[in-house]
Amino acid sequence: MEMNDLLHAAVDSDASDILLVTDAPPVFRIDGILKMTALEPLDPETIRDLCDQVLKDKQKEMLEKHKDVDFAITLPRLGRFRFNIHVQRGSLAAAIRRFSNDICTLSSLELPPIVEELTHLKTGLILVTGQTGSGKSTTLAAMVEAINQRDPKHIITLEDPIEYQFQHGKSLIEQREIGEDCPGFASGLKHVLRQDPDVILIGELRDLDTIRVALQAAETGHLVMASLHASTAAGVVDRLVEVFPPVEQSQIRSHLAESLRAVITQKLLPAAFSKGRVAAVEIMLMNRAIQTSIRESTSHLIPGVISTSRRMGMQTMEQALKELLLNGKADPEIIDEYLQELRGEAPKEHSQGLLA
């Protein structure tokens, strides 16, 4: 079995991910659903051989040392693929994410119009959040490309690994890969501040030092965009603050209230009448009420502020899901499951009274 053939098959099947695990055939994720291929189950030797076909010597050393390695490769006409190769039960396994050669536009992603408006900001912090596979990287890339095609800016990205590859438009774009071009997010970000950027993209806010420098950059005349694993806008605030020691949390809340401009939280759902998926998007924009909630540690009040501020462009995840339902863009059964989850209700066998 050749890795190149497997990647070709994934592209032909329009799969977003490929999973390779011992004693199972290769598995594709298509429209968010895992599907077994008709290939033979993989043994440890076959997976090792597949991985060796794409691993460089340096990556093999990292895998041997840390039992886990991330990297990306680009194949002509196929696109870019992000690999995570790791050890499970003593043998190798791999999770492979596929990226298109083409960067999506914000309009093609059918995101709320306010997302494009956010790309006109000159300073502050914009966070794109959601679970793994919710399209965070795709949205951030589309936002960067909107700036690139419109404005003469200096854009610097810090990514692990680089996912979408940009071409210079009206903007000048530098992309730095963690482990290749700089040792880590925090150290790379400190140096980026000396490289005259207008816009900084951080692949992921992972640790205290990175968050601290990101807030500093947002407060000192830069537009900072980053991703974070969180399922709600209110949860983003608490997660960022709780990374810091208790003695610093009050000060960090104050910094966050001043620098945060927006939180975009995404869920991807299967489209109702076509292949592909549609995004349900929660939008939180900064206003005085939300600033007060952040400072006073009353983030439980934030959803109420969002739900009553639709004229500003805000919307809760529940409002977003109901809008998809009304417009017939997503499966009612799946939307109902998400609505029940948001309300903390037990799942029902059948969808009824979705808009009650």
N, C-alpha and C positions, 0 to 999 in steps of 0.2 A: 504494500500500500504506500502511495506517495502523498505527502502533505499537500503538494500542489493540486493533485486531483481532488482531494477532499475540500480544499478551499474553492475550487471551481464548482464543485457540486453544491456547496453552500450558497454561492452566488446565484447559480441557476435556480435554486430552490427559494431564493430571496430570504435566506435565513439571516437572523441578526447575530446568532451565537452558535458556536460548535462546542460540544462537551465531549471530552475523551476520558473514559474511566475504565479501569480493568474489569473484564467479565461482562461488559455491555457493548453493544455496537455504538458507533459514533451517533451522537444525538444532536439534532438541530433544533434551535428555538425559532419558530416561525410565527409571526404575529403574536408573540408573547407566550406561545404554547410549545412545550417540549414534544418533539416527535422523533421516535426511533427510526433510524435508517434501516434499510434491508440488508446492510452489510453484516459480516460475521462479527461476533463479540471479540473485543480486543484483548490480547494478552499483554502482560508487562513488557515483553520484548518488543512487540509491535509498537506500543506507545513510546517506548524509549527510542526506537528507530525514527518514528515520526518527529519526535521532539528534536533529535539530533540533526534532522534535516534543516531546522531553522535556527538552532542555537549557535551563537558564536562562542569562542573559547572563553571570553570574559563572562558571558552569561552562564556558561556551564560551571565556572568557578563559583559564581554567586549562588547558583542552584545547589551545588554541593555543600556550600557553607551555610546558607540560610534555609534550605529546603523549599525555596520559593523565589521566583524571579518574574519580573514584568518587563516586557519590551514590545516594540511594534515593528512591523515590516510593511513595505509597500510593494505591490506587484502590479506591473503594467496591465491595464485594462480590467483588472480585478478590484483594485482599491487598496485600502490600508487595513491591516489586521492587528489588533492588540492581543498579545498572548499573556496569560498567566499560567506558568508551568509550576507545579507544586508536587509535593510528596503526600500520598495518602495510603495508609496501611502498607507502607514499605515500598510502594511502586509509584511511578509518575502518573500524574493526571494533568489535564490541560483544559482551560476555559479560554476560548478564542472569540473576540468580539470583532465584527466586521463594520468598517466605515466606508462610506461611498467616496469615490474620487472627487465628487462634486459636493460643495458645501451648500446646504439647503438655505433658501431665503426665509426670512421671517414670514412672509406672506404664504409661502408654500407650506409652512408648518401650521398655518391657521391659528396662530397665537393671538391673544387679545391685542388690539391696536396699541395699548399702553406700553407693551414690551418694546415696540419700535421707538416710542417716545423716550423711553429710558436711555436709549443709546445716544441721545443728544445731551445727556448730563455731562458736565465737565469734571465734577468731583463726587466723592462719596463711594459707598460700598453697595453693590448689587449682588445678591445671592440667588443662585438657581439651585433648588433643592428637590429631593425626592429619593425614592428607593433605588437600588441598583437596577439599571435597565429602563429608567423612566425618561430617558432622552435629555438628561442635563447637558452632556457634552455637545449634543447636536444644537440645542438652543443657544448655548454660549457661543458656539462657532458661528451661528447665524447672526448673533448680535455683533460679534467682532467683524464679520464680513459686511454688515450694514454700515458700520463706521468706516471700514476700509474702502468701500465703494463711494462714500459720500464726503469724507473729511480728510484734510491733510493732518494726520496725527502720527505720532510715534507709538506703536503698540508693541508691547513685549509680553510674551506668554511664558509661564513656567508650568510644565506638564510632565506627568509620569505615567506612561510615556507620551510623546507627542501623538495626538490622534488625527486631527484634521490638519492638512498642510496648506497654509495660505500662500497666495501669490500677492506681491505688492500691488495695490491699487492706487488710490489717492494717498493712502497711508503707507508708512514704512513699517514693516512687521518683522520682528525678531522672535524666534521660537527657541526656548532653551529647555532641554530635556534633563530631568533629574537623573543623576548618575552618570550622564554623558557630558553635559555642558556645565553642570554645577552639582555640588554634593547633596543638596537638600532644598526643600521649599523655603525654609526660614533664612538660610544663608544666601540662597539665590535671590530672595526678595530684598534682603538688605543691600545687595550689590545693584539690583535693578533700580533702586531709588537714586543711584548715582549715575544712571545711564540715560537721563533726560527723557523718561517716558511720559506720555499723556494718558495712556490707557494701559492697565496691567491686568492680565488674565492669569488667575491662579487655578490650576487644575482641580485642586481640592484643599480645603482648609482642614488639616489633619491634626495639628497640635497647637499647644499654647503659644510657642514662639512665632509660628506662622500667622496665627490669628492676631497676635499683638502687633506684628509689623504691618499686616494688612490694614488694621485699623489706623495705624500711624500714617500709612500711605494715603488712605482715604481722607484723612484729616489735613493733609498737607498738600492739597492741590492736584491729586490724581483721581481718575476714575478707576476703581478696582472692581473686577467681576470675578466671582469664584463659585465653585460648587460645594455642596455640603450634603451629607446624608441625613435627611430629616423629613418627616412626613407631613408636618404642618408649619405654617409661618410662626405661630406662637412657640412651637417646639424649637425652632431655630434659635430664638432669643435665649431660651433657657439653656440649650446645649452649648452655645458659645460662652455664656457667662460661667457655667459650671465647670468648664475646663480650667478656670483660674482658681488659685487658692482663695478661701473665704475672705481673707483680709483685703484682697484686691477686687472682689466682685462688685462692690458698690461703685468703685471708680470705673471699672469696665462697663458697667451699665450706663454710666454717664457718657463715656466715649462712644458706645454703641448707639445711644439715643441721638448723638450728634452726627455720626458718620453714616449710619445705615440709611439707604434711600429706598430700597425695595427688596422684597423677598418673593420669588416666583417658585411655587411648589407644583410639581407635575405628577400626574399619573397617566399611564398609557393604557388605553382600552381597545379591544378589537373593534374595527369599524363595522357598522351595521350591515351595509349592503355591498361591500367591496373588500378586497384584500387590504392588508395594512392596518394601521392603528390610528386612533385619534387621541389627542391630549386633553385631559381635564386639568385646568390650570387655576390654582389659587393665587391671588395677587394681593400682597400687602404693600402699601405705600406709606411712607412716613408722614404723619401729621401730628398735631399737638397731643391728641389723645393717646396715640400709640407711643410717642416719646415719653409721656407721663407714665404709661404702663411699664415701659422698659425701665425707667429710672426707679420706680417705686415697687418693682418686683411683683406686679399684678398682671402678668402675661395671660392669666386666664380670662382677662377682659378683652384681649385683642380680637378674638373671633367676632365678638359683638360689634366692635368698632368696624371691622372689615365688612360685615354683612350690611351695615347701615351707611356705607360710604361708596356705593356703587357709582355715584356720579363722578367721583374722583378717578374711577377706573379700578377700584378694588372689587374683589369677589372672593367668597369662601369656596372651599372645595365642594361643599354641598350645592351651592348655587351653580358652580361650573358643571357639575354632574347633571343637575336638572335641566340646564340649558342644552346640553348634548342630547338629553332625552327628548325635549320638546322639538329639537331640530332633526330628530331621527338619525343622528350620526353614530350612535353606539347601541349595542344590544341592551334592551331594557332589563333583561335578567341580570346581566353583569352590573349595570348601573345600580340596580336595586340592592345587589350584594354589597357594593361599596357604600351606599347610603346607610344600610343597616350597620355596617362596620363603623361608620362615622358616628352613628347614634348609640353605639354600644348595644345593639339589639341582637338577639339570637337569629341565625339564618332561617329563612322560610323556604318551604319546598317550592312555592310558586310566587311569582312577582305580582302583587296586587297593590293598588292604591299608592303608586309611586310618588304622586304629587300631593298626597294628603297632608 
